[in-house]
Amino acid sequence: MPNELAIKQITEIDPYIAPFSEMLSLVVEGGASIGFLPPLSLGEAEAYWRGVLAPDVLLLGAFADGALAGTVQLHFCMKANGDHRVEIAKLMTHPRFRRRGIGRVLMEAAETTAMGMGKTLLVLDTRDGDPSNQLYTSLGYIKAGSIPRFAKSANGEYHTTNLYYREIKPSN
């Protein structure tokens, strides 16, 4: 773990656009299944980040000794029958900071944030076989099922995704 890890809610992307774009490009190049195919240019990454912040999205960044180490998003359901749930999305750790527990800290921060907003259900999906599956189950997420051929990789191969959920108690 870095000497100092700070989790911040990002409310304006411009001050962070360069490190967020670099991290996204590197993570995609490394084979992560997060909605993009390599190569992902910095321009494409910047365009993505400029469109992320919205009323139904909360963006968290993890900063290790001042440098961006990871991020996660909370996507709030804006429908009346789903205002209790949040989708956890785009959990990623900068390759320089992997295997230091940052993904776990980000997931715990996302859960705490959701609880503080009165949410009671977290949902997410991740590619079958990825290390993130172990992280999610270790955090108490329950596998609800799988969808075959859900996401395509750069070589054209299709991959199964696993759907997970976790019920939480609101803190407010």
C-alpha positions as CSV (number, residue, x, y, z in Angstrom):
1,M,0.0,0.0,0.0
2,P,1.3,3.5,-0.8
3,N,2.3,5.7,2.1
4,E,-0.8,7.9,1.6
5,L,-3.9,6.8,-0.2
6,A,-6.7,9.3,-0.6
7,I,-10.1,8.6,-2.1
8,K,-11.7,11.7,-3.7
9,Q,-15.0,12.3,-5.4
10,I,-14.3,13.8,-8.8
11,T,-16.8,16.5,-9.6
12,E,-14.8,18.2,-12.4
13,I,-12.7,16.2,-14.8
14,D,-10.6,18.9,-16.4
15,P,-8.0,19.0,-13.6
16,Y,-7.6,15.2,-13.9
17,I,-8.1,14.6,-17.6
18,A,-4.5,13.7,-18.4
19,P,-3.9,11.0,-15.7
20,F,-7.4,9.5,-16.1
21,S,-6.9,9.3,-19.9
22,E,-3.5,7.8,-19.5
23,M,-4.7,5.2,-17.0
24,L,-7.7,4.2,-19.2
25,S,-5.5,3.8,-22.3
26,L,-3.0,1.7,-20.4
27,V,-5.7,-0.5,-18.8
28,V,-7.4,-1.1,-22.1
29,E,-4.0,-1.9,-23.7
30,G,-3.4,-4.4,-20.9
31,G,-6.5,-6.3,-22.0
32,A,-9.1,-5.1,-19.5
33,S,-12.7,-5.7,-20.5
34,I,-14.2,-2.3,-19.7
35,G,-16.0,-1.4,-22.9
36,F,-13.1,-0.5,-25.1
37,L,-10.8,-2.3,-27.5
38,P,-7.1,-1.6,-27.9
39,P,-5.5,0.5,-29.1
40,L,-7.3,3.3,-27.3
41,S,-5.8,6.7,-28.2
42,L,-5.5,9.4,-25.6
43,G,-7.9,11.5,-27.6
44,E,-10.6,8.7,-27.4
45,A,-9.9,8.3,-23.7
46,E,-10.2,12.0,-23.1
47,A,-13.5,12.1,-25.0
48,Y,-14.8,9.2,-22.8
49,W,-13.9,11.0,-19.5
50,R,-15.3,14.3,-20.6
51,G,-18.7,12.5,-21.0
52,V,-18.7,10.6,-17.7
53,L,-19.8,13.1,-15.2
54,A,-23.6,13.2,-15.1
55,P,-26.4,13.5,-12.5
56,D,-26.6,9.7,-12.4
57,V,-22.9,9.0,-12.1
58,L,-20.5,9.5,-9.2
59,L,-16.8,9.2,-10.0
60,L,-14.2,8.2,-7.3
61,G,-10.5,8.5,-7.8
62,A,-7.8,6.9,-5.6
63,F,-4.6,8.9,-5.3
64,A,-1.4,7.3,-4.0
65,D,1.0,9.9,-2.8
66,G,-0.7,12.4,-5.1
67,A,-0.7,10.2,-8.2
68,L,-3.9,8.7,-9.7
69,A,-3.8,5.0,-8.8
70,G,-7.3,3.9,-9.6
71,T,-11.0,4.8,-10.1
72,V,-14.5,3.4,-9.8
73,Q,-17.9,4.7,-10.9
74,L,-21.3,4.5,-9.2
75,H,-24.2,4.6,-11.7
76,F,-27.5,5.4,-10.0
77,C,-30.7,4.0,-11.3
78,M,-32.9,7.0,-11.9
79,K,-36.2,5.1,-12.3
80,A,-38.7,5.2,-9.4
81,N,-38.7,1.4,-9.0
82,G,-34.9,1.2,-8.9
83,D,-33.8,4.2,-6.9
84,H,-32.5,1.8,-4.2
85,R,-29.8,0.3,-6.5
86,V,-26.4,1.4,-7.8
87,E,-24.3,-0.2,-10.6
88,I,-20.6,-0.3,-9.9
89,A,-18.7,0.3,-13.1
90,K,-15.2,0.8,-14.6
91,L,-13.2,-0.3,-11.5
92,M,-9.6,0.0,-12.7
93,T,-6.2,0.3,-11.1
94,H,-3.3,2.0,-12.8
95,P,-0.7,-0.7,-13.8
96,R,1.9,1.0,-11.7
97,F,-0.2,0.5,-8.6
98,R,-1.5,-3.1,-9.0
99,R,-1.5,-5.7,-6.3
100,R,-1.6,-3.1,-3.5
101,G,-5.2,-3.4,-2.4
102,I,-6.3,-0.3,-4.2
103,G,-9.2,-2.0,-6.0
104,R,-10.5,-3.3,-2.7
105,V,-10.2,0.2,-1.1
106,L,-12.1,1.7,-4.0
107,M,-14.9,-0.9,-3.8
108,E,-15.2,-0.3,0.0
109,A,-15.4,3.5,-0.7
110,A,-18.0,2.9,-3.3
111,E,-20.1,0.8,-0.9
112,T,-19.7,3.4,1.9
113,T,-20.8,6.1,-0.5
114,A,-23.8,4.2,-1.7
115,M,-24.8,3.4,1.9
116,G,-24.5,7.0,2.8
117,M,-26.9,7.9,0.0
118,G,-29.5,5.4,1.3
119,K,-28.9,2.7,-1.3
120,T,-29.5,-0.9,-0.5
121,L,-28.4,-2.9,-3.6
122,L,-25.1,-2.9,-5.5
123,V,-24.8,-4.7,-8.9
124,L,-21.9,-5.2,-11.3
125,D,-20.6,-7.4,-14.1
126,T,-17.2,-8.6,-14.9
127,R,-15.5,-10.9,-17.5
128,D,-15.4,-14.5,-16.5
129,G,-11.9,-15.6,-15.4
130,D,-10.7,-12.1,-14.6
131,P,-9.0,-11.6,-11.2
132,S,-11.8,-9.1,-10.3
133,N,-14.2,-12.1,-9.8
134,Q,-12.2,-13.1,-6.7
135,L,-12.1,-9.6,-5.4
136,Y,-15.9,-9.3,-5.7
137,T,-16.7,-12.6,-4.0
138,S,-14.2,-11.7,-1.2
139,L,-16.1,-8.5,-0.6
140,G,-19.4,-10.4,-0.2
141,Y,-20.8,-10.1,-3.7
142,I,-23.0,-13.0,-4.8
143,K,-22.8,-14.3,-8.3
144,A,-26.3,-14.2,-9.8
145,G,-25.5,-15.7,-13.2
146,S,-23.5,-15.5,-16.4
147,I,-24.2,-14.2,-19.9
148,P,-22.2,-16.0,-22.7
149,R,-20.7,-14.1,-25.6
150,F,-21.3,-10.8,-23.8
151,A,-18.1,-8.9,-24.7
152,K,-15.7,-9.1,-27.6
153,S,-11.9,-8.8,-27.3
154,A,-9.5,-7.3,-29.8
155,N,-8.9,-10.6,-31.5
156,G,-12.7,-11.1,-32.1
157,E,-13.2,-13.7,-29.4
158,Y,-16.3,-13.4,-27.3
159,H,-16.3,-13.7,-23.5
160,T,-18.8,-14.6,-20.8
161,T,-19.6,-12.0,-18.2
162,N,-20.6,-12.7,-14.6
163,L,-23.3,-10.8,-12.9
164,Y,-22.9,-10.0,-9.2
165,Y,-24.9,-8.3,-6.5
166,R,-24.5,-7.3,-2.9
167,E,-27.3,-6.1,-0.5
168,I,-26.2,-3.4,1.9
169,K,-27.7,-1.5,4.7
170,P,-28.1,2.3,4.3
171,S,-26.2,4.4,6.9
172,N,-28.7,7.3,6.8
